[in-house]
Structure formats: structure tokens, C-alpha cells
Amino acid sequence: MISKAAVREIKNIVGQTNVLEKEAELLTYAYDNSFHQHKPDLVVLPSKEEEVSAIVKLANEAEVPLVPRGAGTGQTAGSVPLKGGIVLSTTRMDGYIEVDKENLIAKVPVGVVNWDLQKEVEKAGLFFPPDPSSLKTATIGGNLAENAGGPRGFKYGVTRDYALGMNVVTPAGKVLKLGGQTIKNVTAYDLCRLVIGSEGTLGVITQANLRLIPQPEERRTLMAIYKDIERAGDAVSGIIAKGIVPAAIELIDDVAIRCIEETLKLGLPTDADAILLIEIDGFKVAVDYQMEQVEQVCKSYGADRISVARNEKESEQLWVARRAFAPAVLKLNPTKVGEDATVPRSRLTEFIKGVKKIAGKYQLELALCGHAGDGNMHPNFMVNARDKDEMKRLQKAVDELFALTLDLGGTLSGEHGIGSTKAQYLNKELNQDTIDAMQAIKDAWDPKGFMNPMKIFPRDTKTLSFLG
């Protein structure tokens, strides 16, 4: 519990209007996009780096848990304050974006929303590729903390591949200036990459220097419709074996197609078992050639129909359908448990068959989508959290899902992080020596363990079961 004296000091640092204490306000910051929740004791909304430094230092001295938070779109309870304390929201650190066209860099405060950054750099003819499904809400700080990916990750990589430098407030309240603003930088330890994906357990990111690239000359989207989802999975490997690297290859299953179509009325093929959305970008002549090649491969793997967007509007409509997945499937059941398992692309079809078998075994509604190009799939179990028997079956299904993933040579997370919901599985993927080495880094940076506690490491977490 935070003392009244500490609360007064925090109000002096950021101003009374930037401190939230009312019950309804605290509840707003009690959850993320998982269905776990725990109310904080206080929410603080700084707008300056020096304010963040002062708040973190105060929390450290008082040994009050502190949880950094962006827009709260995370999937693994990473920003849920499981031990109460202070939620430090960086959403008001959203000032001026400085675009350096000559050096292909954007200097960005971490409260800026991903979508707003993309639109700003596009004005200069530039491109920031990382595009999580929550890009219209998620902040750059959250993207860095979680190392967010998205559909374009197959060709362009994830958030860490575009971070040249950043400012980080450590648990001691010190401001570290990591990396820089040059493409090449091998000066000493790469602490920048250490912090990216650390989920707020090592500090609070306040500013970032992000690498940009030129906008592709042409971008085109194709939809391949399959009567058999396994053939769609095979087609993904076929495209890559052809030497083609699409910007994105997304798979959506029959359950999700019907939910999206019922919601948006876009004309999606509700008789399909799966669709692939494939985006090709680059120079026009290369895009023309690659689109022909992709069509041929999709047909050779049994595509029932193929539709190519004729213009940017039609292309955007297809991506609207993909981004509508999460809200659309909620019509199946009120609780969506979205997982983030990644397997080698060559094992994608085995994974699809396996996860559908698991859902059937435990009589659970499953909606499946994912970034098939890089093997990063999102099985979504649609359940009712009030049905205790169903939640028990869900726990067994998720246990088997991650066992399947690891058996196929995969990993627990491709882009959502570990948070608290996956900490119980960490020792299934990593040996104890590896976990101990990571924990030693955490202990060195945060010896009191107050910075985003109960995240990532099994010894620090309680098991968050689906029964609460």
C-alpha cells in the first residue's frame, strides 16, 4: 500500500490532475487485453522524462510495486498490477514526432500511437513496418516493451529491428541513453535490445529513435480461398519455397470468416474452410511478377478461388477484415483467450491439425488466425469465464497447446510476450540455467523486485489459472 506522504509527493511531481485515485479510474487500469485483472492503488500519468525518473525513484525507495503501461492492449497480463501499487501510464508522453528524412529516422516519444506514427512518416514518403493488430490503439512504448510484431513481420521483422536507440529510466531512477541514431552501432553491450521485449521489468522507456525505410512503390493484396485449411497451410510453405517473400501472409479459418462477415458484411466467402490474405509490395514490375507466381502456387495447392484487390480501397477492405478478427469472434462467447504460439513454417499444417484436435477434445469453440508467413499463429478459445467446468477444460487445452507448440520446435510467444499468463510454461522451453541467467539480469537491475513484479519468471509469479 502506498503511503499518503508518497501520494502527496507524486502529486507535487506531476500535478494533481495527473494522478488518479477514484475507484472507477483505478478499475480502468486494472486489466489489459487478457481477462485477468487486479486494481492498482494509484495511477500516475507523467508527460516528461524527468517526472518518470522521479516517480520511479520514489517507488523504489518506498518499495512500492510499479507497473509501466502503454495503452493496455497486451495479451498476457503484462501490464496488470497483480500486486497493486502504482500504474505508470506513458500515454501522455505523446508530443512531437521528429522525422529526419535524410537519415531515415523518427525520434518518437513513447506515448505516440503506432498508427499516428505511420501516418506521420508516410507524409515524408517513408515507412515504419511494425503493424500489430492493435496499431490504431497501441503506443510505441508498449510496442517496444513487448517487441510487437504483426502481419508484416515475415518480410520486415518486428519492433526491435527498427529501434536504433532509446532512453530508459532504470529502477534506480537513472536515465540511460541506449544505442543511438546510426544504422551501425556495435559500441559495447547492446542494452537497447536487452530492454526491448523485457515487458517493463527492467525500466520505463521514455523516448525512441526508430529506423524508417522508403515507402514501397506498389502494394497489392490477394485473397486465396480454400475448402481445406490444411491445404492453405501447405500453400504457405509452397510460396516461400518458390523464393517469394510477401510482405504478409495471413490465415483466417472458417469460424473467424463467418464471424467477420456477420459483423462487417464485406462479402467474405462464408463457405470457405480458410482464406489466405497475401500482400506483395515493392517495385511495380516485381510486384506484377510475384503476384502471378503467388497465384500459380495457390492454385497448385488447391485454392478454390483467387481474388486480387483491384485498387488500394479493395486492398484496405481485406485488411479491415483481418483486423476485425478479435472483436468479431466475441459473438461466439463473451471471453476470448487468445494465444500466441509460433512454429517453424514447415510445421504449420501439423500445428493447425493439432490445435483443432485439442479444441475438439475439450469441447471448446476455436477461432484461428495468424501470421502464417512466419509461423506465428493465434488460436483463440472462445469461452464463458463464468462456466467453471469450461474454464477447467480450457486450462487443460492451453497446457496441451503449448506442449504441441514446443514439440514442433516452436516457441511460447512470437509477439505477445510472456507476462504472467505464460510464466508457468517458461521452464518447458528454456532450461534452468538459461532462466537463472535472465533472472540474474533482472536482479542486478532491480534488486528490490518492485518493477512490474510477478511477470515473466516462474519464481516471481503465481500461476494465473483460468479460474482466477
N, C-alpha and C positions, 0 to 999 in steps of 0.2 A: 504494500500500500504506500502510495506517495504522500509525503507529509504536506501539511498546509503551507509550511515555510517554503518548501520546494516549489509548490504551485505558484506562490506569490513571486518567487524569483523567476520562474518561467514566464509569467505574465509581464514582468519587467523586461525580459529579453525580447519577446515577440509582440507584445501588446495584448491587451485583454481580449480583443475581438478575434485573435488568432489562437485562442485556447478554448477548447470545447469540453464542457463538464456535464451538461444535461443528459439525462438518461437516453432520450431519443437520439441525441447526437452521438453518444458513445455506441449505441446499438448499430448505427450506420457503419461504424468502423470495426464491428465485431466479427466480420466474415469476409471471405473472398469468394471466388467462383467455385470453390468446393462447398460442401454443405456443412462443414464444421464451423463452429463459431464460439467465441469467448469475448466477453466485453472488456475493453480496456478501462483503466482508471482515469485516463486523461488522453485527449488528442491535441496535438500541437501542430500548427501549420506555419512553419517558418517560410520566409521568402528570400533569405540571404544565407550565404555560406557561413558567415560568422555567427549567425543565430543557431544554425545546426551545430556548429562546433561547441558553442556554449551549452546547448541543451544536452548534447551527448556527454560532455564533461560532467555536468551536474548529475545526470542519471548514473554515470559510472561511480562518482563519489558517494552517491546515496544508495548505490547497489539496487536501483530500480530497473526492472526489465524495460528495454526499449526496442520497439519493433519498427523498422523503416517500412514505409508503404508508399506505393505509387497510386495507381487508380484502382487497385484491388481486383484486377482481372485474373490473378493467378489461380491455378487449378489444384494446388497441393497443400493448402492451408499455410503457405509460406508467410503470408502477412497477417495471419490470425494471431492475436496476442494471447497465447494459450496460458500465460502466467500473469495476465493483466498488465499493469504498468502503463507505460507511455507508448502511444502510437505516434510516430513522427511522420506526418504526411508531407511529401515533397511536391504536391500538385500545384502549390502557389509559386513554385520556383520555375515559372514559365515565361520568362522575359524574352528578350530579343534573340533571334537566331541569326548568327553572322555567317553568311555564305561566302566563302573565298573561292571564286570560280577558277582563278589561276592555279591554285594549289589543290583544287578538288577536295575542300574540307568544309565542314559545317561545325561551328562552335555553338554548342547547344546546352542551355540549362535543362536540368533533368525532369522538370515538370512539364515540358513540352510533349504534346500528344504525337505519337508516331505519324498519324495521318497529316497533321498540320505541318510537320517537318517535311514529309514527302511533297506536299503541295507547294511549300515554300521553295524547295530546291528545284522543283520542276520549272519554276519561273525562270531559272537560270539555265535550263536545258540539261539539268543534272538528275541523278537518280540515286535514291537510298533504298536498296533492295529489301532488307528485312521487313516482312509483312505478316506478323501474326494475325490470326483471325480477329483479334480484338483491337486491330490497329487504329480504329476510329475512337477508341477509348484509352488504350494502354499508353503509358508515358515512357519516354526514353529511359528514365531511371529504372523503371520496372523491367523494361526490355533488357537492359544491361545486367541487372541483378539476377535475372532468370536466364540470361543468354537466350533470348527468344528467337524462334525460327519463323516458320511459315511456309506457304506453298513454294516460294521461290528459293528455298534453302537448297534444293537439289543442284541448281546451277550456280547460285550466287553465295551460298553459305549462310551463316547465322550472324547474330548481332556482333559477336566477338570479332568476326572477320572485318568489321568496319569501324572498330574502336582503335584509334591511334593513341589517345591519351585521355586522362580524366583526373578530376580532383576527387579525393575521398577523405571523409572525416573518419578517423580511426576511433575505436572505443575509448581511447585516452583523450579524445577531443582534438587531436592534432590533424592538420590538413596536409595530406600527401599529394604531391603533383606527380602522377604516374604517366609513363610514356611521353608523348609529345605531339608534334604536328607534322612529322615527316613519315613517309611511307616506309622507309627503312629506319629501324631503331633497334640495335642489339646492345644497348648500354646496360650492363649489369642484369640483375634479375628482372624478369618480366612480371612485375607485380600487377600490372594492368590486367593481364589475363587471369591472374590469380583471383582478383576481386570479381571479375565478370563471371556470373554464374554462382557466386557464393551466397546468393539469396539473402543478403543483408546480415549475414552472420559475422562479417569482418569489418563492416563500417557502412557509412552512408555516402553514396555517390552524389555529388552536387553539380558537376559540370562535365561535359564530354566533348572531345574533338573527334568527329566522325568522318570517315573516309567516304567520299562520293565518287560516282563513276558517271560517264556521259549517258544520256538517255539513249536507249536503242532506237534505231531509225524506224523499225517496224515491229509491231506486236500483233500476233494473231492467235485465236483460240479455236480449238477443235473439240467437239464432243463425240466420243465413240460410245455407242450403246450396245450393251451385251446382255444376252439371255442367261449367261452363266458367269457368275462373279469370279470363278477360278480362272476362266479364260481371260478375263480382264486383268487379273493379277499376272498371268503369264505374258500378256502383251507388254506390260511394263518392262520386263526383262528383255523382251524382243526389241523394243525401241532402243534401249541402251546398248544392246549387243550390236545394233546397226551403226553405232558410233554417233548417235544423235543425242544432244544434251538439251532437252527442253528447259525453258525457264521454270516450268511447273508441270507435274503430272499428279492430278488429284483423283482419288477414287471415292465414289459415293455409292452406298448399297441401296437395295430396293426399299427398305424401311424408311431410310432418310429421304429418298427421292419422293416417295408418296407424301411424307410429312411436309417437305418443302413446297411441293406442288399444291397441296391443300391450303397452305398458308399464303403463297405468293401468286398462284395462277400464272406461271411462266411458260406453260406448255411443255413441261418436262415429261419424258416417257415413263409413265407410271407402270407400264408392263415390263420394264427392264429389270434385270436382276442386279445390274450395276451400270454405272457410267464412268468413263474416264474423261476428265477435263484436262486438256493438254495445251499449254501455251508455249509458242515458239516466238523468240524475239531475236533481233539483231539487224544486220543489213538486209534490205528488202530481197535482194537476189538470193541470199542464203535462206531467208525465211520461206520464200516460194519453193525452193528445192526441198527443204527439210519437211515442209508440210506435205508435199507429195510422198516423201518417204514414210512419214508417220502414218498417213492414210493407208499406204500399202501394207505396212506392218500390222496395223489394227485389223484390216480385212483378213490378213493371213491368219490371225488368231481368232477369227470367228466373230468379228463385230457385226451385229445385226444391221445397224445403220450408222452412218457418219454424217455429222453436220458441222460445217465450218462457218463461224461467225463472219458475216459479210462486212461488218464495219465495227468501229470502236463501241458503239452503243450496244450491238448484239453481244459483243465480247464481254462487256461490263455486266450485262444481264446474266450471263452464265456465272460470272464470279459473284454476283449478288446472291445467286442460288447457293453457291458453296458457303459463303459467309453466313447465310441464313440457317445453316445446319443446326447450330446449338439451340437457338430459340424455337425452331420449328419442331424438333423432336420432343419438346416438353409436352406436346399434346398427347404423347403416349402414356406418360406418368409424370407426377409432379417433381420427382427427384432424378436429376441426371448425374450419374457418376461417370465422368469422362476420364479415361485413362490415356496413357501416352507411352506406348511401347514401340520400340524400334528394333527391326530385324534386318539382317542383310537382304538386299533386294532379291537375291536368288532364292530366299526362303519365304518370300511374301505370300505365295499361294498356300504353303503349308500353314502359315500363321492364320490366314483367313479361314481355312478349313478348321483349324484347331480352336479358334476363338468362337466360331459358330457352334462347334460341338460342345464347348464349355457352357455357352448360354443355354443351349437345349438341355443339357444335363441338369442344370439347376433351375430350369423353367423361368428364365429371365428374358425380358424383351431387350434385344440388342439392336442398336443403330451404329453402323460402321462407316467411318470416313477416314481420310488420311492423306498424307503427302507420300503417295506411293512411289514417287521418283527416288526418294531417299529411304524408303522402308519405314517411315515414321507413321504409324497407324494410331487412330484414336477410336478404340472400341468404347461405346457409350452404353452403359447398362441403365435402362430406364426403369426405375423402381419407385416404390412408395415408402418413404422413410418411417411412416407410422406402422408399417406392416413388419413386425419384429421377425416373423418367420422368413419373410422375403429378404430382410437385411442379413440374416444369418446365412442364407443361401448366397447372397451377394458376396459376403466375405470369403466364402469358400471359392467362389468363381474367380474373384480377383487374385487369390492366392495361386490358383491354377493358371490364370492368365500370365502372371509374371514367371511362373515356373516354365511355362511353354516358351515365353519370350527368351529366357536365358538358355533353355535347351537348344533353341535355334541359333544361338550365337549372338543374341540381341542384347539390348541394354534397357534398364528400367525407365529411362527418360531420354527423349530426343530433344525436348524443348520446354517442358513444363517444370523441370527441376524435381527435387526430392521432397522438400518441405518437411511436413510431419507425416503426411499420409503414406509416404513410401519408405520412411526411415527403417521400418521393420524388415524391409527386404534388402537393405544395403549390403548386409553380410552374405547375401546369396550371390551377389555379383562380384563383390570385392573381397579379397582375403583380409584377415585381421591386421596384418602388418600394414597394408595399404590404408585401412581405416585409421589405424593408430597414427600413421604419418600425417594424415589430414587433420586428425583431432589435435595433434601437436601444434600444427599451424594455428588452428582456432584458439588453442590455449595460450599461445605466445602473443597473439594479437589481443585477445580478450580474456585475460586470466580470471576475471570475476564471472565470466559467462553470462553477462547481463544483456548482450547484444543479440536480439532475436533468438531467445532461448528455445529449446525443445524443437530444433529444426535440424534436419539432415542426419545427425549422428545418433545411432541407436541408444547410446548410453545417456544422451541428453533428452530423449523423447519418451513420452508414454506412447503406447500403441494406440493410435486413433482408430478404433474399430468402427464399423458402420452401425453399431448400436449405441454410439455416443461415448 
